[in-house]
Amino acid sequence: MSGHGFHVHGPHDHEIEHAAQHADKDSFAGMIAVATAILATIGALFSYMGGATQANAGLYKNNAAIKKTEASNQWNYYQAKSSKQNLAELAAVIVAEDKREAYGKEIERYKAEKAEIKLAADKLEAESKEWDKQSDAQMHLHHRWAQATTALQISIALAAIALLTRRKWLEWGCFGVASIGIALGGAAMLHI
């Protein structure tokens, strides 16, 4: 701190001034700083994609549940028509001969209506399965993006440790883990 011409240096001020004066000569620190900035940028993009795919998976799973509910409603409707058909079949057996033809027509009508309802229910179930499949695919991609982001975060941590300790093997470790993260991100982009 300075005041009235008196200036006191903190314990690390001399090292900071020395580093600032010789910054152009320290290519190691500069390279690590640039690599860290690039890795952080790529990591931010991967993190965004991970969040987007997770949100998509949730939306697709919701769509699957909606279609499953609609299919369930159709199956309930199918059951109601089956119950009415069963009652008409029972009535056809116990009513007088002259009324049996009317119940026979009702039975045929219920059979036709049930066939249409069954087609609609089957279609809705197929749509539900397709939405489930898409949700699972998005969750798989989410996990890939998350793995890629984690690897890049680890590589940034290794870069910081390499910079502080000036260990070359940590620098190589940083770039090795970053390569794994970028490869995982590439796999996510390719939907692998």
trRosetta pair geometry for C-beta under 8 A, 3 or more apart (Angstrom, degrees):
i j d omega theta_ij theta_ji phi_ij phi_ji
1 7 7.6 -160 94 -144 32 50
1 8 5.6 3 42 50 67 101
2 5 7.7 -19 -172 -139 97 1
2 6 6.7 170 -148 85 60 47
2 7 4.3 -10 -99 -102 98 79
2 8 7.5 -177 -75 19 51 62
3 6 6.1 -19 67 57 63 91
9 13 4.2 -136 -164 61 93 138
9 14 6.1 57 168 -44 148 85
10 13 4.6 115 50 -29 76 104
12 15 5.2 -56 -165 42 65 114
12 16 5.9 67 139 -25 85 102
13 16 5.7 -57 -147 37 33 111
13 17 6.2 31 157 -17 68 106
14 17 5.8 -55 -148 38 30 110
14 18 6.2 32 153 -20 65 108
15 18 5.5 -54 -145 38 31 114
15 19 6.2 31 155 -20 65 105
16 19 5.7 -53 -146 37 30 110
16 20 6.3 30 154 -19 64 107
17 20 5.7 -55 -147 37 30 111
17 21 6.3 28 156 -17 65 107
18 21 5.9 -57 -147 37 29 109
18 22 6.2 -7 164 12 64 114
19 22 6.4 -76 -140 56 25 88
19 23 6.3 59 155 -75 64 80
19 26 7.1 -18 -152 -6 78 157
19 29 7.7 56 -162 -17 111 178
20 23 5.7 -12 -147 -34 30 115
22 25 4.7 -48 -177 40 84 117
22 26 6.1 82 125 -26 88 101
23 26 5.8 -63 -147 36 36 106
23 29 7.3 -91 -145 82 72 131
23 30 7.3 105 172 -64 82 105
26 29 4.4 16 136 22 118 113
26 30 6.4 137 102 -16 73 91
27 30 5.4 -60 -146 44 39 114
27 31 5.8 40 157 -23 73 106
28 31 6.1 -58 -148 35 24 108
28 32 6.4 20 156 -14 62 109
28 163 7.7 159 136 -118 94 66
28 166 6.8 55 134 -134 155 85
28 171 7.6 -94 -156 -82 95 149
29 32 5.8 -57 -146 39 30 109
29 33 6.2 32 155 -22 65 108
29 163 6.0 84 -120 -143 73 101
30 33 5.7 -55 -147 35 29 112
30 34 6.4 25 157 -14 65 106
31 34 6.0 -56 -147 38 30 107
31 35 6.1 29 155 -18 65 110
32 35 5.7 -56 -143 40 29 112
32 36 6.1 34 156 -23 65 107
32 159 5.2 157 -164 -172 95 97
32 162 6.1 -165 -117 93 136 111
32 163 4.7 174 122 -77 159 105
32 171 6.8 -96 -89 -116 104 103
32 174 7.7 43 -131 89 91 170
33 36 5.8 -53 -147 34 27 112
33 37 6.6 27 154 -18 62 105
33 163 7.7 84 -56 -105 71 143
34 37 5.8 -55 -150 35 32 111
34 38 6.4 29 153 -16 66 106
35 38 5.8 -56 -148 39 32 110
35 39 6.1 29 155 -17 67 109
35 159 6.1 -162 97 -122 112 141
35 174 7.1 86 129 132 140 128
35 175 7.3 -65 -159 -84 146 89
35 178 7.6 -93 177 -64 108 170
36 39 5.8 -55 -142 40 29 110
36 40 6.1 31 157 -21 64 107
36 156 5.6 93 -141 -136 85 84
36 159 4.8 -179 -79 117 99 153
36 160 7.3 84 -109 -58 139 74
37 40 5.8 -53 -145 35 28 111
37 41 6.5 30 154 -20 62 105
38 41 5.8 -56 -152 34 31 111
38 42 6.4 26 154 -13 66 106
39 42 5.8 -54 -144 41 32 108
39 43 5.9 36 154 -22 65 110
39 152 5.2 178 -178 -164 94 97
39 155 5.7 -129 -153 97 151 117
39 156 5.3 -174 107 -73 130 91
39 159 7.2 168 32 -18 151 150
39 178 5.5 -83 -109 -123 123 123
39 181 7.8 68 -151 78 100 147
40 43 5.5 -54 -143 39 29 116
40 44 6.4 36 154 -25 63 102
40 152 7.8 157 -87 154 30 115
40 156 6.2 80 -70 -103 82 140
41 44 5.8 -50 -151 29 30 112
41 45 6.8 28 151 -15 62 103
42 45 5.7 -55 -154 36 35 111
42 46 6.3 33 150 -17 68 106
42 152 6.1 -151 94 -125 100 150
42 181 7.8 114 117 122 123 117
42 182 6.8 -22 165 -96 152 91
42 185 7.1 -104 170 -33 106 175
43 46 5.6 -54 -144 39 33 111
43 47 6.1 37 154 -23 66 105
43 149 5.5 100 -157 -140 80 70
43 152 3.8 -166 -85 112 105 140
43 153 6.2 118 -145 -58 145 69
43 156 7.1 -48 -26 -32 156 132
43 181 7.5 -19 -90 164 87 144
44 47 5.6 -51 -146 35 30 114
44 48 6.5 35 152 -21 62 102
45 48 5.7 -51 -152 32 32 113
45 49 6.5 28 152 -15 65 105
46 49 5.7 -56 -149 39 33 110
46 50 6.3 39 151 -23 66 104
46 145 5.3 176 -179 -162 79 81
46 148 4.7 -127 -157 105 144 115
46 149 4.5 -174 110 -72 116 83
46 152 6.6 137 36 8 147 144
46 181 7.5 -90 -43 171 173 101
46 185 5.0 -84 -102 -106 119 119
46 188 7.6 105 -141 51 92 152
47 50 5.5 -51 -149 33 32 115
47 51 6.6 31 154 -16 64 104
47 145 7.4 146 -98 158 20 106
47 149 4.8 98 -74 -120 75 141
48 51 5.9 -58 -153 37 31 109
48 52 6.3 29 152 -20 66 108
49 52 5.5 -52 -143 37 34 113
49 53 6.2 29 159 -16 67 105
49 141 7.9 -91 153 153 100 106
49 145 4.7 -151 99 -123 96 141
49 185 7.9 103 57 -145 147 91
49 188 6.7 117 127 133 136 137
50 53 6.2 -57 -145 38 27 104
50 54 6.4 27 155 -19 62 108
50 142 5.5 89 -158 -153 67 65
50 145 3.3 -167 -77 113 81 122
50 146 4.9 115 -140 -61 138 67
50 148 7.9 -165 -60 53 116 98
50 149 5.9 -62 -21 -17 148 138
51 54 5.7 -57 -147 36 31 111
51 55 6.3 31 155 -19 66 105
52 55 5.8 -55 -150 36 31 110
52 56 6.4 32 151 -19 65 105
53 56 5.4 -49 -145 37 36 115
53 57 6.4 43 152 -25 65 101
53 138 4.8 -173 -174 -172 81 82
53 139 7.5 167 144 -81 100 21
53 141 4.4 -127 -151 98 154 108
53 142 4.1 -162 101 -70 110 77
53 145 6.1 147 26 5 134 140
53 188 7.9 -112 -32 -169 160 116
54 57 5.6 -49 -150 31 32 114
54 58 6.7 33 152 -17 62 103
54 138 7.5 165 -85 145 19 101
54 139 7.3 64 -113 -110 60 61
54 142 4.4 98 -67 -126 75 140
55 58 5.8 -55 -154 36 33 112
55 59 6.4 32 151 -17 66 106
56 59 5.6 -56 -147 38 34 110
56 60 6.1 30 156 -18 68 108
56 135 7.9 -169 128 -117 71 57
56 138 4.4 -137 98 -145 106 150
57 60 5.9 -56 -144 39 28 109
57 61 6.2 30 155 -20 64 107
57 135 4.8 92 -157 -161 66 71
57 136 7.7 103 -137 -60 105 14
57 138 3.8 -165 -70 97 81 115
57 139 4.4 97 -127 -59 151 76
57 142 6.1 -63 -16 -23 139 137
58 61 5.7 -53 -145 36 29 110
58 62 6.4 33 153 -21 63 105
58 135 7.7 113 -49 -139 13 108
59 62 5.6 -54 -152 34 32 114
59 63 6.5 33 150 -19 65 103
60 63 5.5 -49 -149 34 36 113
60 64 6.5 41 149 -22 64 101
60 131 5.1 -176 -178 -173 78 79
60 132 7.6 160 141 -85 99 17
60 134 4.6 -132 -154 99 146 102
60 135 3.7 -169 98 -72 113 82
60 138 6.1 141 16 12 141 140
61 64 5.4 -48 -151 32 35 116
61 65 6.6 37 150 -20 64 102
61 131 7.3 154 -94 143 20 100
61 132 7.0 61 -114 -111 63 59
61 135 4.2 102 -59 -134 75 155
62 65 5.7 -52 -151 34 33 111
62 66 6.5 35 150 -20 65 103
63 66 5.6 -51 -148 34 34 113
63 67 6.4 30 154 -15 66 105
63 131 4.3 -142 98 -142 102 146
64 67 5.9 -57 -149 39 30 107
64 68 6.2 33 152 -22 65 108
64 128 4.8 90 -160 -162 69 68
64 129 7.6 98 -138 -63 108 13
64 131 3.6 -166 -70 96 79 114
64 132 4.4 98 -127 -57 152 73
64 135 6.2 -76 -15 -12 135 137
65 68 5.5 -52 -144 36 32 114
65 69 6.4 35 154 -21 64 104
65 128 7.7 103 -59 -140 14 106
66 69 5.8 -55 -152 34 30 111
66 70 6.5 29 150 -17 64 105
67 70 5.5 -52 -147 37 35 112
67 71 6.3 38 152 -21 66 103
67 124 5.2 -174 -176 -174 83 79
67 125 7.5 160 142 -90 102 20
67 127 4.5 -137 -149 100 150 103
67 128 3.7 -164 97 -72 113 81
67 131 6.1 147 15 10 136 138
68 71 5.6 -51 -148 36 31 113
68 72 6.4 37 150 -22 63 104
68 124 7.7 158 -89 145 21 98
68 125 7.3 62 -112 -114 61 61
68 128 4.3 103 -61 -134 74 149
69 72 5.5 -50 -149 33 33 115
69 73 6.5 38 150 -21 63 101
70 73 5.6 -48 -152 32 34 115
70 74 6.7 36 149 -19 63 102
70 124 4.9 -133 99 -152 102 143
71 74 5.5 -52 -153 35 36 113
71 75 6.5 35 150 -18 67 103
71 121 5.1 97 -156 -158 75 69
71 122 8.0 108 -138 -57 112 13
71 124 3.7 -174 -74 103 86 116
71 125 4.5 104 -134 -60 156 74
71 128 6.1 -77 -9 -18 137 137
72 75 5.6 -52 -147 36 34 110
72 76 6.5 38 151 -20 65 102
73 76 5.6 -52 -151 34 33 113
73 77 6.5 35 149 -19 64 104
74 77 5.5 -53 -150 36 34 114
74 78 6.3 42 147 -24 65 102
74 117 5.7 171 -175 -176 89 84
74 120 5.1 -153 -135 103 144 102
74 121 3.6 -168 108 -81 128 89
74 124 6.1 148 5 24 142 143
75 78 5.2 -46 -147 32 37 119
75 79 6.5 41 151 -22 64 99
75 121 5.2 106 -59 -139 72 146
76 79 5.6 -49 -151 32 34 113
76 80 6.6 37 149 -21 64 101
77 80 5.6 -49 -151 32 34 114
77 81 6.6 33 150 -16 64 103
77 117 5.4 -145 103 -145 108 136
78 81 5.8 -57 -153 38 31 110
78 82 6.4 35 148 -23 65 105
78 114 5.7 86 -147 -142 81 81
78 117 4.5 176 -82 119 84 131
78 118 6.0 88 -115 -70 136 70
78 121 6.3 -43 -33 -27 135 150
79 82 5.4 -51 -147 34 35 115
79 83 6.4 38 153 -21 65 101
80 83 5.7 -50 -152 32 32 112
80 84 6.6 29 150 -15 63 104
81 84 5.6 -54 -148 39 35 111
81 85 6.2 39 150 -22 66 105
81 110 5.2 165 178 -158 91 90
81 113 5.3 -148 -140 102 145 115
81 114 4.9 -174 109 -75 135 87
81 117 6.4 164 11 8 148 155
82 85 5.5 -52 -146 36 32 113
82 86 6.3 35 153 -21 65 104
82 110 7.6 139 -90 165 27 120
82 114 6.4 83 -66 -107 75 136
83 86 5.7 -51 -149 34 31 113
83 87 6.5 32 152 -18 63 103
84 87 5.7 -52 -149 36 34 112
84 88 6.4 35 151 -19 65 104
84 106 7.9 -108 149 164 99 111
84 110 5.6 -166 95 -110 100 136
85 88 5.6 -54 -149 36 33 111
85 89 6.3 35 151 -21 66 104
85 106 7.8 -178 -115 133 56 84
85 107 5.8 89 -152 -135 83 64
85 110 3.7 -174 -80 119 98 150
85 111 6.7 103 -123 -55 140 65
85 114 7.1 -29 -35 -36 146 135
86 89 5.6 -51 -147 35 32 112
86 90 6.4 33 153 -18 64 105
87 90 5.6 -53 -148 37 32 112
87 91 6.2 34 152 -20 66 106
88 91 5.6 -52 -144 38 32 112
88 92 6.3 39 152 -27 64 102
88 103 4.9 171 -174 -164 83 88
88 106 4.3 -145 -136 104 145 119
88 107 4.8 -169 113 -68 126 75
88 110 6.5 173 23 -5 145 142
89 92 5.7 -48 -149 28 31 115
89 93 7.0 29 152 -18 60 103
89 103 7.6 157 -82 158 22 114
89 107 5.8 88 -71 -106 76 125
90 93 5.9 -59 -160 32 34 110
90 94 6.6 1 157 3 69 112
91 94 6.3 -74 -142 49 31 91
91 95 5.4 26 169 -25 75 116
91 99 8.0 -77 153 126 100 116
91 103 4.9 -159 96 -117 104 144
92 95 6.6 -45 -120 30 21 105
92 100 5.1 82 -156 -145 77 80
92 103 3.8 -163 -76 106 87 134
92 104 6.0 100 -122 -60 136 67
92 107 6.7 -24 -35 -37 146 132
95 99 4.3 -77 144 80 134 122
95 100 6.1 175 78 -70 103 66
95 103 6.6 145 29 -20 139 141
96 99 5.3 78 63 13 79 103
96 100 7.6 -125 99 -30 41 85
97 100 5.8 -39 -155 -1 36 120
98 101 7.7 -46 179 13 36 103
99 102 5.5 -48 -169 32 63 115
99 103 6.6 56 140 -15 80 103
100 103 5.8 -60 -152 42 39 108
100 104 6.1 47 149 -27 70 105
101 104 5.3 -49 -148 32 34 119
101 105 6.7 37 152 -20 64 99
102 105 5.8 -51 -156 31 33 111
102 106 6.7 34 146 -18 63 104
103 106 5.3 -49 -149 35 40 115
103 107 6.4 47 150 -25 67 100
104 107 5.6 -48 -150 31 32 115
104 108 6.7 30 152 -16 63 104
105 108 5.8 -54 -151 37 34 110
105 109 6.3 37 150 -22 66 105
106 109 5.5 -53 -148 35 33 114
106 110 6.4 32 155 -18 66 104
107 110 5.9 -55 -150 36 29 109
107 111 6.5 32 151 -21 63 105
108 111 5.6 -51 -149 34 33 114
108 112 6.5 32 153 -17 65 104
109 112 5.8 -57 -151 37 31 110
109 113 6.2 29 152 -17 66 108
110 113 5.6 -54 -142 40 33 111
110 114 6.1 37 156 -23 66 106
111 114 5.8 -53 -146 35 28 112
111 115 6.6 33 152 -24 61 103
112 115 5.7 -50 -152 28 32 114
112 116 6.9 29 152 -14 63 103
113 116 5.9 -57 -155 37 35 110
113 117 6.2 33 150 -18 68 108
114 117 5.5 -56 -144 40 33 112
114 118 6.0 39 155 -25 67 105
115 118 5.7 -51 -147 33 28 113
115 119 6.7 31 152 -20 61 103
116 119 5.8 -53 -153 32 32 112
116 120 6.6 29 151 -16 64 106
117 120 5.7 -57 -152 38 33 111
117 121 6.2 32 152 -19 68 108
118 121 5.7 -55 -144 38 31 111
118 122 6.1 32 157 -19 65 107
119 122 5.9 -55 -145 38 27 110
119 123 6.3 30 154 -21 62 108
120 123 5.7 -55 -149 35 30 113
120 124 6.4 28 154 -17 64 107
121 124 5.8 -56 -148 38 31 110
121 125 6.4 31 153 -18 65 106
122 125 5.7 -54 -147 36 32 112
122 126 6.4 34 153 -20 64 104
123 126 5.8 -54 -151 35 31 112
123 127 6.5 31 150 -18 64 105
124 127 5.6 -51 -147 36 34 113
124 128 6.4 40 151 -23 65 103
125 128 5.5 -50 -148 33 34 115
125 129 6.5 35 153 -19 65 102
126 129 5.7 -52 -150 35 33 111
126 130 6.5 35 150 -20 64 105
127 130 5.6 -53 -149 35 33 114
127 131 6.5 33 153 -17 66 103
128 131 5.9 -54 -150 36 31 109
128 132 6.4 34 150 -20 64 105
129 132 5.5 -52 -149 36 34 115
129 133 6.3 38 151 -23 65 104
130 133 5.5 -50 -148 33 32 114
130 134 6.5 31 153 -16 64 104
131 134 5.7 -54 -147 38 34 110
131 135 6.3 38 151 -23 65 105
132 135 5.6 -54 -148 35 31 114
132 136 6.4 32 153 -19 65 104
133 136 5.8 -53 -150 35 30 111
133 137 6.5 31 151 -19 63 105
134 137 5.6 -52 -148 35 34 114
134 138 6.4 33 153 -18 65 105
135 138 5.8 -56 -150 37 31 110
135 139 6.4 32 152 -19 65 105
136 139 5.7 -53 -147 35 33 112
136 140 6.5 38 152 -22 64 102
137 140 5.6 -50 -152 31 32 114
137 141 6.7 31 150 -15 63 104
137 191 7.4 6 -177 -159 108 107
138 141 5.6 -52 -150 38 36 111
138 142 6.3 45 148 -26 66 102
139 142 5.2 -46 -146 31 35 118
139 143 6.6 38 153 -20 64 99
140 143 5.9 -53 -155 32 32 110
140 144 6.7 33 147 -18 63 103
141 144 5.5 -51 -151 35 38 114
141 145 6.3 36 153 -17 69 103
141 188 5.4 103 -157 -153 77 88
141 191 6.5 -39 -87 -121 114 64
142 145 5.8 -56 -149 38 31 109
142 146 6.2 31 152 -19 65 108
143 146 5.5 -54 -144 38 32 113
143 147 6.3 35 154 -21 65 103
144 147 5.8 -54 -149 35 30 111
144 148 6.4 29 153 -18 64 107
144 184 5.8 -172 -171 175 76 86
144 185 7.6 140 147 -100 94 29
144 187 5.6 -132 -155 98 131 100
144 188 3.6 169 115 -82 124 96
144 192 7.5 120 -110 76 153 65
145 148 5.6 -55 -148 37 32 113
145 149 6.2 33 154 -20 66 106
145 185 7.0 60 -119 -115 59 70
145 188 4.9 109 -63 -140 71 164
146 149 5.7 -52 -144 37 31 111
146 150 6.3 33 155 -20 64 106
147 150 5.8 -55 -148 36 29 112
147 151 6.4 30 155 -19 64 105
147 181 7.8 -165 130 -123 66 64
147 184 4.8 -119 104 -173 105 151
148 151 5.9 -55 -150 35 30 110
148 152 6.5 26 154 -15 64 106
148 181 4.9 103 -163 -169 60 69
148 182 7.2 93 -152 -82 106 16
148 184 3.8 -165 -78 97 83 107
148 185 3.8 118 -156 -59 154 77
148 187 7.9 -175 -64 46 119 93
148 188 6.2 -91 -15 -5 140 133
149 152 5.8 -58 -150 38 31 109
149 153 6.4 33 152 -20 66 105
149 181 7.3 125 -53 -155 9 113
150 153 5.6 -53 -148 35 32 112
150 154 6.4 33 153 -18 65 103
150 181 7.5 -161 73 -110 50 106
151 154 5.7 -53 -150 36 32 112
151 155 6.4 33 151 -20 65 105
151 177 5.5 -162 -173 171 84 83
151 178 7.2 150 139 -106 95 25
151 180 5.0 -129 -159 97 147 97
151 181 3.1 -170 95 -77 112 91
151 184 6.1 127 13 21 143 138
152 155 5.5 -51 -145 36 35 112
152 156 6.5 39 153 -22 65 101
152 177 8.0 167 -89 130 26 91
152 178 6.2 61 -115 -125 66 70
152 181 4.1 153 -50 168 73 161
152 182 7.7 91 -78 -52 103 66
153 156 5.7 -50 -150 32 33 112
153 157 6.6 34 150 -18 63 103
154 157 5.6 -53 -152 36 35 113
154 158 6.4 36 149 -19 67 104
154 177 5.2 -99 100 166 108 147
154 181 7.8 176 45 -58 94 126
155 158 5.5 -50 -147 37 36 113
155 159 6.4 43 150 -25 64 101
155 174 4.9 100 -166 -165 77 63
155 175 7.3 97 -153 -74 121 18
155 176 8.0 -172 -109 66 107 50
155 177 4.1 -172 -77 91 90 104
155 178 3.8 120 -157 -62 166 80
155 181 6.2 -108 -7 0 131 138
156 159 5.5 -48 -150 30 34 116
156 160 6.7 36 151 -20 63 100
156 174 7.8 93 -73 -149 16 105
157 160 5.7 -51 -153 32 34 112
157 161 6.6 30 151 -14 65 105
158 161 5.6 -55 -147 40 35 110
158 162 6.1 39 152 -23 67 106
158 170 5.6 -164 -178 -178 88 86
158 173 5.1 -126 -167 106 145 102
158 174 3.9 -170 103 -85 112 78
158 177 6.2 121 7 30 148 138
159 162 5.5 -52 -144 36 30 114
159 163 6.3 33 154 -21 64 105
159 171 7.4 61 -118 -119 62 60
159 174 4.4 99 -67 -139 72 147
160 163 5.7 -53 -149 34 30 112
160 164 6.4 24 155 -14 64 108
161 164 5.8 -57 -146 40 32 108
161 165 5.9 3 165 5 69 115
161 167 7.7 -23 132 38 86 115
161 170 5.5 -115 101 -171 98 147
162 165 6.4 -69 -133 53 23 90
162 166 7.3 73 170 -99 56 14
162 167 5.7 -106 -130 61 66 76
162 168 7.8 74 -154 -106 109 15
162 170 3.6 -170 -87 106 88 110
162 171 4.4 128 -165 -65 150 66
162 173 7.6 179 -67 52 121 96
162 174 5.7 -77 -11 -27 144 133
163 166 7.4 16 -169 -70 22 54
165 170 6.4 79 65 11 121 154
167 170 4.2 74 85 4 107 109
167 171 7.2 -174 99 -11 58 81
168 171 5.4 -49 -156 30 41 116
168 172 6.6 39 149 -16 69 101
169 172 5.6 -49 -149 38 38 111
169 173 6.3 44 148 -22 65 104
170 173 5.2 -48 -145 37 36 117
170 174 6.3 48 150 -27 64 98
171 174 5.5 -46 -152 27 32 117
171 175 6.7 23 153 -10 63 104
172 175 5.9 -57 -148 42 34 105
172 176 6.1 39 151 -24 66 107
173 176 5.5 -53 -143 36 31 115
173 177 6.3 26 161 -13 66 105
174 177 6.3 -61 -149 39 24 103
174 178 6.2 25 152 -19 62 112
175 178 5.4 -52 -141 39 33 116
175 179 6.3 42 155 -26 64 101
176 179 5.7 -51 -153 29 30 113
176 180 6.9 29 149 -17 62 101
177 180 5.5 -48 -153 33 38 114
177 181 6.5 40 148 -19 66 103
178 181 5.5 -53 -150 37 35 114
178 182 6.3 32 153 -18 67 104
179 182 5.8 -53 -144 38 31 108
179 183 6.2 34 153 -21 64 106
180 183 5.6 -55 -148 36 30 113
180 184 6.4 31 153 -19 64 105
181 184 5.7 -54 -149 36 31 111
181 185 6.4 32 151 -18 64 105
182 185 5.5 -51 -148 37 35 114
182 186 6.4 41 149 -22 65 102
183 186 5.5 -50 -149 34 33 115
183 187 6.5 37 149 -21 64 102
184 187 5.5 -48 -149 33 34 115
184 188 6.6 37 150 -19 64 101
185 188 5.5 -50 -151 34 35 113
185 189 6.5 37 150 -20 65 102
186 189 5.5 -51 -148 34 34 113
186 190 6.3 21 156 -7 66 109
187 190 5.9 -63 -145 47 29 103
187 192 4.2 -87 -164 67 82 112
188 191 7.5 31 -177 -78 33 31
188 192 7.5 -87 -61 47 22 72
